[in-house]
């Protein structure tokens, strides 16, 4: 189907929320399950993917806090590539970053209400149909053909959209990794 996506291990454990915020520049805080409601009136939201947007997953099954992922590419009307943290278990560890992994719209009406997402351990999209709230648009623009739930909104002040994490962001996690290793060694 698609070549294996890149996996970047930047720390021992990285959460999806700070990673999506860093990648998109969207200044929303709190659990992923709260992002959709928090974006209301602050950022444009809609049901069509757009590069630079954040895909917002609803809590489902054992994913009680929801999930957010940065849309790094729109491939076609049913496929995007995501860059996100803490989705797959990689080398026996959670909290890793995956870059440019496919997510496929499996909703009956092609409305991006359900997706299947690449899962590292099987080397393919998983079988679960994950429900979505939709997309939060980082630049406040609504892509053509979308049916937003609100009018265009101007986002709060934010940083630039990044193709990869800033060195400051990655160094913060590297420092934690070093401190953990040092503490284990010192015992």
Backbone torsions as a table, in degrees:
resi	resn	phi	psi	omega
1	UNK	NA	-66.5	179.3
2	UNK	-139.6	153.1	177.3
3	UNK	-65.8	155.9	179.4
4	UNK	-60.0	131.4	-178.9
5	UNK	-75.5	164.4	179.5
6	UNK	-76.5	140.8	176.5
7	UNK	-118.7	127.4	178.7
8	UNK	-115.5	122.5	178.5
9	UNK	-103.3	102.2	-174.5
10	UNK	-100.1	-11.5	-179.0
11	UNK	-166.7	179.0	175.8
12	UNK	-68.6	-38.7	-175.7
13	UNK	-154.6	119.8	-179.1
14	UNK	-123.1	135.6	180.0
15	UNK	-92.1	155.9	-178.4
16	UNK	-68.1	-36.5	-174.1
17	UNK	-64.5	-56.3	-180.0
18	UNK	-64.4	-29.4	179.2
19	UNK	-69.8	-45.4	177.8
20	UNK	-63.1	-38.9	178.6
21	UNK	-63.7	-43.9	-180.0
22	UNK	-64.0	-43.5	-177.4
23	UNK	-70.4	-41.1	-173.0
24	UNK	-92.5	-26.9	-173.3
25	UNK	83.6	-0.2	178.3
26	UNK	-71.8	121.9	-174.8
27	UNK	-94.3	69.9	174.4
28	UNK	-118.5	139.9	-177.6
29	UNK	-122.8	163.7	-179.6
30	UNK	100.9	175.2	-178.2
31	UNK	-55.7	151.0	179.7
32	UNK	-56.6	-34.2	-178.5
33	UNK	-63.7	-16.6	-178.6
34	UNK	-95.8	-9.6	-172.9
35	UNK	-62.5	-42.7	-176.1
36	UNK	-58.7	-49.2	-179.6
37	UNK	-68.6	-38.0	179.0
38	UNK	-64.8	-30.9	-178.9
39	UNK	-71.7	-21.5	-178.0
40	UNK	-58.7	119.4	-179.6
41	UNK	86.7	-9.1	179.8
42	UNK	-111.4	-36.5	-178.5
43	UNK	-136.5	152.1	173.7
44	UNK	-69.1	143.3	177.5
45	UNK	-128.0	153.4	177.9
46	UNK	-168.1	-174.1	-174.3
47	UNK	-110.4	7.5	179.3
48	UNK	-116.0	135.1	179.3
49	UNK	-68.4	151.5	177.4
50	UNK	-149.6	138.6	177.4
51	UNK	-56.8	132.5	-179.8
52	UNK	92.6	-9.9	178.5
53	UNK	-80.3	168.4	174.5
54	UNK	-112.4	124.6	175.0
55	UNK	-81.4	127.5	-175.9
56	UNK	-111.8	115.6	179.8
57	UNK	-88.5	142.5	172.6
58	UNK	-78.8	151.6	171.2
59	UNK	-57.5	139.5	-176.9
60	UNK	-158.2	134.5	-179.6
61	UNK	53.0	-125.1	-177.8
62	UNK	-85.8	4.8	177.9
63	UNK	-94.4	71.9	-172.9
64	UNK	-68.7	-25.8	-176.1
65	UNK	-97.3	3.9	-177.3
66	UNK	76.2	-168.0	-179.8
67	UNK	-158.7	148.6	173.3
68	UNK	-130.0	144.6	-177.4
69	UNK	-144.4	141.9	179.4
70	UNK	-81.8	130.7	177.6
71	UNK	-84.7	108.1	-178.0
72	UNK	-89.7	-18.5	178.5
73	UNK	-163.3	141.5	169.6
74	UNK	-100.9	115.5	-176.6
75	UNK	-85.1	-50.2	177.4
76	UNK	-158.8	-170.7	-174.2
77	UNK	-66.1	-13.8	-178.6
78	UNK	-122.6	0.0	-174.7
79	UNK	-137.3	133.8	171.1
80	UNK	-129.0	168.1	170.5
81	UNK	-113.8	134.5	-179.3
82	UNK	-111.4	148.5	167.5
83	UNK	-121.1	119.0	-174.4
84	UNK	-155.8	168.9	-177.8
85	UNK	-119.6	151.2	171.9
86	UNK	62.7	46.3	174.7
87	UNK	-108.0	-66.7	-178.8
88	UNK	-88.8	152.2	167.6
89	UNK	-84.2	125.7	-176.7
90	UNK	-124.6	125.9	-177.0
91	UNK	51.7	39.8	177.2
92	UNK	77.8	7.9	-177.1
93	UNK	-124.8	140.5	171.6
94	UNK	-87.0	172.0	173.4
95	UNK	79.1	22.8	-179.9
96	UNK	-95.3	162.7	178.1
97	UNK	-97.3	136.6	172.7
98	UNK	-121.6	132.3	-178.5
99	UNK	-110.3	134.5	172.9
100	UNK	58.1	44.7	176.4
101	UNK	-90.2	144.2	-178.2
102	UNK	-74.4	145.2	169.1
103	UNK	-130.9	134.4	-173.2
104	UNK	-118.5	127.9	175.2
105	UNK	-70.4	119.2	179.1
106	UNK	-116.2	14.7	178.8
107	UNK	-69.6	143.7	-178.6
108	UNK	-59.7	-30.4	-176.3
109	UNK	-104.3	13.8	-177.9
110	UNK	52.1	45.8	-179.2
111	UNK	-111.7	12.5	178.0
112	UNK	57.6	37.6	175.6
113	UNK	-93.1	-13.0	177.5
114	UNK	-145.7	138.4	178.5
115	UNK	-136.4	156.6	166.4
116	UNK	-109.1	138.9	-174.0
117	UNK	-123.7	142.0	177.0
118	UNK	-49.8	133.2	176.5
119	UNK	-123.2	118.8	-171.1
120	UNK	-55.5	-44.1	-172.8
121	UNK	-66.3	-24.0	177.2
122	UNK	-103.8	-7.4	178.0
123	UNK	66.2	32.2	-178.0
124	UNK	-165.0	169.3	172.8
125	UNK	-62.1	139.6	179.1
126	UNK	-71.1	170.7	-177.3
127	UNK	-85.7	-15.3	-177.8
128	UNK	-72.5	137.5	172.7
129	UNK	-93.9	105.3	-176.6
130	UNK	-87.8	125.5	179.3
131	UNK	-75.6	142.6	179.8
132	UNK	-116.6	149.9	164.7
133	UNK	-77.7	-46.2	-177.7
134	UNK	149.6	-146.1	-174.5
135	UNK	-124.7	139.2	171.9
136	UNK	-104.2	125.9	-175.2
137	UNK	-92.6	120.6	-175.0
138	UNK	-64.2	-34.4	-175.4
139	UNK	-95.6	6.7	178.9
140	UNK	77.6	-0.1	-178.0
141	UNK	-95.2	145.4	177.4
142	UNK	-105.3	124.4	-178.4
143	UNK	-66.8	150.8	-178.9
144	UNK	-63.2	143.8	179.6
145	UNK	88.7	-3.1	179.9
146	UNK	-89.5	159.0	175.8
147	UNK	-118.4	85.2	-176.1
148	UNK	-68.6	159.2	177.4
149	UNK	-91.4	0.4	179.2
150	UNK	-153.5	171.0	175.5
151	UNK	-76.2	169.2	178.3
152	UNK	-58.2	139.8	-179.8
153	UNK	-126.0	149.6	175.3
154	UNK	-91.1	125.8	-178.6
155	UNK	-70.4	157.9	172.5
156	UNK	-63.3	165.8	176.3
157	UNK	-56.7	139.7	-177.6
158	UNK	-151.1	169.1	177.8
159	UNK	-82.3	-179.8	-178.8
160	UNK	-72.3	154.8	172.4
161	UNK	-75.3	133.1	-174.9
162	UNK	-115.0	144.2	175.0
163	UNK	-78.4	-21.1	175.2
164	UNK	-150.9	169.9	-177.7
165	UNK	-64.2	148.7	176.0
166	UNK	-72.1	154.9	179.4
167	UNK	-64.1	-32.9	177.8
168	UNK	-62.1	-43.1	179.6
169	UNK	-64.2	-48.1	-179.3
170	UNK	-67.7	-36.5	179.1
171	UNK	-64.9	-32.8	177.6
172	UNK	-61.7	-40.9	179.1
173	UNK	-76.4	-34.3	176.7
174	UNK	-63.0	-38.1	178.3
175	UNK	-63.1	-42.7	177.6
176	UNK	-61.1	-42.5	179.1
177	UNK	-61.0	-43.9	179.4
178	UNK	-63.3	-44.3	179.9
179	UNK	-62.9	-39.1	176.9
180	UNK	-63.5	-45.4	-179.9
181	UNK	-63.9	-41.3	-180.0
182	UNK	-64.6	-42.3	179.3
183	UNK	-62.6	-40.7	178.3
184	UNK	-65.3	-40.2	-179.7
185	UNK	-68.8	-33.4	-175.9
186	UNK	-76.5	-14.1	-176.8
187	UNK	-72.6	NA	NA
